[in-house]
Every structure is written in structure tokens, then in C-alpha cells.
Amino acid sequence: MDVLSSIFSVIRLSSTIYFRSDFSTPWGMKAAESNFSQFHMVASGQCIVRITGEEPIELNAGDIILLPHGAGHIISDSSHSNVLDGMKVVQSIQSGNSPFSGNSSITNLICGHFQFDKSLVHPFIQTLPKAIIIKDIEHREKAWFETVYNLILNESLEALPGSNIIMTRLAEVMLMHILRTYILREQVNNPFYAALTDNQLSQSLTKIHLNPAYAWSLVSLAKEAGMSRTLFANKFRTMIGATPMEYVAQWRILKAKELLLKTKEPISKIAEQVGYSSEASFNRAFKRLAKATPLVFRKSA
């Protein structure tokens, strides 16, 4: 399993699609800041997305916007339109009434959110921007993205038995494609994304992710990268934003969270599986990084 795949495996991803609806001009809705990663797909027409402190973003048919950290925003047909509360718009549409119906020019939107564990201490989550935009021309150049996009559109139109669950699963696949597209696009500007494909650092990262229980040291990780200890430590910290051993500890706790939630293994066994020689040392490390003991985390999840 590569580094990105292993990160996806621990973020506990789920998705919800609120609606697909035609909005007739003038229209606008305001979404408050949220714990969810919200997204909007423009099936047809155009719109403007305004995020506080950012330049307005123009979207056209085929474009997708993802707000990874749930930034509050306004989405509307123009910057002059009155806006309604986003939750009231969702409730209205879900009850069968569109608040923006009429005979004027129409924008068709699919809106929803993704939910994942925002407490994850990992550079992948922490370096995501307020908004990720995938333009129509960009995803049309990738056959896989176009296929997933069209499947979601078709399911939303036909409303056949099972469409809701199919759309949510397709949306989760779409999110992974969005993030992968963004990472590949931004790797020249983001040191962590560049590290994922770096010939040296990717070797040590892959080993950490595949075998968190191994007794990793600076020396052994530098050897995996084929570098001297000093050069490796400096390059790792510069590109990853943490020392090699800090990253090892972070990844061990992320894997421990996954095991605590997905299995009924005793805590002592999980401690061993993620590289701790005693339950006491595991408890201390887990509480330091997760702000709760393993037992409290398991009970409260």
C-alpha cells in the first residue's frame, strides 16, 4: 500500500449528498462554517462562491469545489443576489419545495459534504487549503474522473432504488480523486506533497506506513532512504514539517485510533501492534497526541 492509500484508510471517510436541484436566478445561499468538508458540483449553468477573506471563485458547468475545512461561504448566481440560510434551503429542497424556482436562467447543483476525523494530526490534513477547485477541462482530461462525475450525475437524475447509497459511495471515490489530483498538481508548491513522490523520502515514508510496529530509528530510516543520517533528518523535517521520529509517533497513533475503532482487540495488543513495548508507554503517547486515553477514545467514538 502506498503512502496516500494508507492515509485514506485511516481518515474514517463518509459522505452525504443533500440534493441535486435547479436554481433559477436570482438565487443565493449562505453556508455557515462547518465541521464537515462541503462540496458543490455544477451540473449546468454557472455560479460564484465567496469565502471570507478570499477572492470570489467563478464556477461553470462541470466544475467542482471542495472546502476541506468547512469554511463558511456564500454560493449564488451573482454577487448582488439576496441569500438564504443554507440549512433552510436544504430542508426546503428535501421536503420537495425549491426556494429558487422560476423560468429564468437555471443553474443545476449537486451539493453535499464529506466527514472525516478532523482531529487527525497529519501534514496531509493540515496543509489542505480552504478551497480546492477542479475545473471541467481538468477532470475531462482524466477518464476516471469523468466516469465518476457522470455516474453521480446519472444516479441523481434517475432516482432508482439504491441511488442514494450509490451516490454517497461514488462521492467518496470522487473525493479521493479530487485530493489526488490536487496533490499531483500542487507538489511543486507543497513540500509534503512533493515528499510523497520523492525518490528518497517516499521509501522511508512507505516503510513507516507499512510497518509502524517496527523499532524505527533515525539510522534505520535514513538507510531506507539511502541517505546519511544528517542529510535525511534535515530533508525530512524540511519537507514533512516534523522530525522522522515525530512522524513515526504520529502515524502510530493514527493506526492505533483505527484499530481501537474497528476491532475489539485489548489495548495491550493494539499497543504492541503499533510499536509500543508496554501499555503504559502507549497510553502516555496516545494521550499526548490524541488528548485522551485509548480507553476514553474508544468509548466516546
ZITAMO-V890510 format. One record per residue. RES is the residue in one letter. PSI is psi in whole degrees, 0 to 359 (none if undefined). NEAR is the number of other C-alpha atoms within 10 Angstrom. D_CENTER is the distance of its C-alpha to the mean C-alpha in Angstrom with 1 decimal. Layout:
BEGIN
res=<RES;RES>
psi=<PSI;PSI>
near=<NEAR;NEAR>
d_center=<D_CENTER;D_CENTER>
END
This chain:
BEGIN
res=<M;D;V;L;S;S;I;F;S;V;I;R;L;S;S;T;I;Y;F;R;S;D;F;S;T;P;W;G;M;K;A;A;E;S;N;F;S;Q;F;H;M;V;A;S;G;Q;C;I;V;R;I;T;G;E;E;P;I;E;L;N;A;G;D;I;I;L;L;P;H;G;A;G;H;I;I;S;D;S;S;H;S;N;V;L;D;G;M;K;V;V;Q;S;I;Q;S;G;N;S;P;F;S;G;N;S;S;I;T;N;L;I;C;G;H;F;Q;F;D;K;S;L;V;H;P;F;I;Q;T;L;P;K;A;I;I;I;K;D;I;E;H;R;E;K;A;W;F;E;T;V;Y;N;L;I;L;N;E;S;L;E;A;L;P;G;S;N;I;I;M;T;R;L;A;E;V;M;L;M;H;I;L;R;T;Y;I;L;R;E;Q;V;N;N;P;F;Y;A;A;L;T;D;N;Q;L;S;Q;S;L;T;K;I;H;L;N;P;A;Y;A;W;S;L;V;S;L;A;K;E;A;G;M;S;R;T;L;F;A;N;K;F;R;T;M;I;G;A;T;P;M;E;Y;V;A;Q;W;R;I;L;K;A;K;E;L;L;L;K;T;K;E;P;I;S;K;I;A;E;Q;V;G;Y;S;S;E;A;S;F;N;R;A;F;K;R;L;A;K;A;T;P;L;V;F;R;K;S;A>
psi=<131;170;313;318;320;328;315;327;342;0;2;58;137;158;158;133;123;311;162;125;151;128;122;134;145;147;158;147;149;123;124;162;139;158;352;156;106;152;154;130;128;105;324;159;206;164;173;135;127;122;135;128;0;159;145;145;121;129;142;176;129;350;154;138;134;131;89;325;12;35;138;144;164;134;129;172;333;167;352;351;146;150;146;160;130;319;323;325;314;313;320;313;318;340;3;9;123;127;355;54;150;191;3;185;143;139;132;122;145;123;148;194;160;145;130;170;104;351;358;125;92;139;329;315;316;334;1;141;179;322;140;125;127;114;155;315;330;313;339;341;348;112;321;321;318;321;311;316;311;325;319;316;315;316;322;332;318;332;46;166;132;0;320;313;324;316;320;322;320;324;324;320;319;319;315;322;320;312;320;318;317;316;314;325;321;5;336;340;345;113;323;317;322;326;331;334;4;132;330;303;327;331;312;322;317;318;318;315;323;328;70;339;345;148;70;145;168;322;313;324;322;323;318;325;350;37;164;158;316;313;319;312;318;316;318;310;322;317;325;332;11;159;160;317;331;320;319;314;317;315;323;318;323;317;323;319;315;315;323;327;326;348;169;19;142;153;324;323;319;320;316;321;337;13;17;134;344;155;327;315;325;316;318;314;319;314;324;321;329;355;23;158;160;321;315;318;314;319;328;347;none>
near=<10;14;18;17;12;14;18;13;12;18;19;13;14;14;22;19;19;16;16;20;22;21;23;20;18;18;21;26;21;20;19;14;13;14;16;20;22;26;22;21;23;21;21;17;18;20;21;16;22;17;17;10;6;11;9;14;14;16;24;17;17;21;20;23;20;24;23;26;20;21;20;16;19;20;24;25;25;16;15;10;14;13;18;16;13;17;14;13;21;19;14;13;18;14;9;8;13;17;17;16;15;13;8;10;13;20;21;18;22;20;19;21;23;22;19;17;14;16;13;19;16;17;16;16;16;13;12;16;12;15;19;17;18;19;15;16;10;14;20;14;10;12;10;12;18;16;14;17;21;13;16;21;17;14;18;19;12;9;10;11;9;9;16;17;14;15;21;19;16;17;24;18;15;19;19;15;17;19;18;15;17;16;20;14;12;14;15;11;10;16;18;23;23;19;20;22;14;14;12;19;24;18;21;21;22;18;18;22;20;14;14;21;18;15;13;16;12;15;14;13;23;22;16;17;19;15;16;13;15;12;10;24;19;13;17;23;16;14;19;22;15;17;17;24;14;12;20;23;17;21;21;25;26;23;20;24;21;17;21;20;14;10;9;10;12;11;18;15;13;23;25;16;18;23;20;21;14;12;16;12;11;24;18;15;20;23;15;12;16;18;13;16;16;24;12;11;16;17;9;8;8>
d_center=<18.4;16.9;14.7;11.4;12.3;13.2;10.0;8.3;11.4;11.2;7.9;9.9;7.8;10.0;10.6;13.6;15.4;17.9;20.3;21.6;24.4;26.9;27.3;30.8;31.5;31.6;28.4;25.6;23.3;21.8;18.5;18.7;16.2;13.9;12.0;9.7;7.2;10.0;10.9;14.4;16.0;19.5;21.7;24.8;26.3;24.7;23.3;22.4;19.4;20.5;18.5;20.8;21.8;20.4;22.4;22.2;20.1;22.0;20.5;22.7;22.9;20.2;17.7;14.1;12.4;8.9;9.0;5.9;8.6;10.7;13.4;16.7;17.9;20.7;20.7;24.2;26.7;28.2;28.2;31.4;30.5;30.6;27.4;27.1;24.9;21.6;22.0;25.6;24.7;22.4;25.2;27.8;26.2;25.5;29.2;30.3;31.1;29.5;30.2;30.1;32.6;35.4;36.9;35.6;32.8;29.8;26.0;24.1;20.6;18.0;15.8;13.4;10.3;7.4;8.0;7.0;9.4;9.4;12.5;11.1;13.2;11.8;12.0;8.8;7.0;10.3;10.9;8.2;10.6;11.5;11.2;10.4;13.3;14.2;17.9;20.1;22.0;19.1;17.7;21.3;22.0;19.7;21.3;18.4;16.3;19.4;20.1;16.9;17.2;20.9;20.5;18.4;21.1;23.9;22.7;22.4;25.9;27.7;26.7;28.1;28.1;24.7;22.9;20.6;19.3;19.2;17.2;14.5;14.3;14.4;11.5;9.3;10.9;10.5;6.7;7.3;10.2;8.7;6.7;10.0;12.1;10.9;11.4;14.8;15.7;15.2;16.5;19.9;18.7;16.3;18.2;15.4;14.1;17.8;18.4;16.4;19.1;21.9;24.9;25.7;22.6;20.6;23.6;23.4;19.6;20.0;22.9;21.3;18.4;21.0;23.5;22.5;25.9;27.9;29.9;28.1;30.0;29.8;32.6;31.1;27.7;29.7;31.7;28.7;27.8;31.5;31.9;34.1;32.8;33.1;31.5;28.6;28.0;28.2;25.9;23.2;23.3;23.3;20.3;18.1;19.2;20.7;23.8;23.6;24.7;22.3;19.5;21.3;21.5;17.9;17.0;19.9;18.8;15.3;17.2;19.8;17.4;16.5;20.2;21.2;19.2;19.9;23.5;26.7;27.7;29.7;28.1;30.7;29.6;25.9;27.0;28.9;26.1;23.9;26.8;28.7;32.5;33.0;31.3;32.4;30.7;27.4;27.8;28.3;25.3;23.0;24.4;24.1;20.3;19.2;21.9;23.4;25.5;24.2;26.5;25.4;21.7;22.6;24.8;22.5;19.4>
END
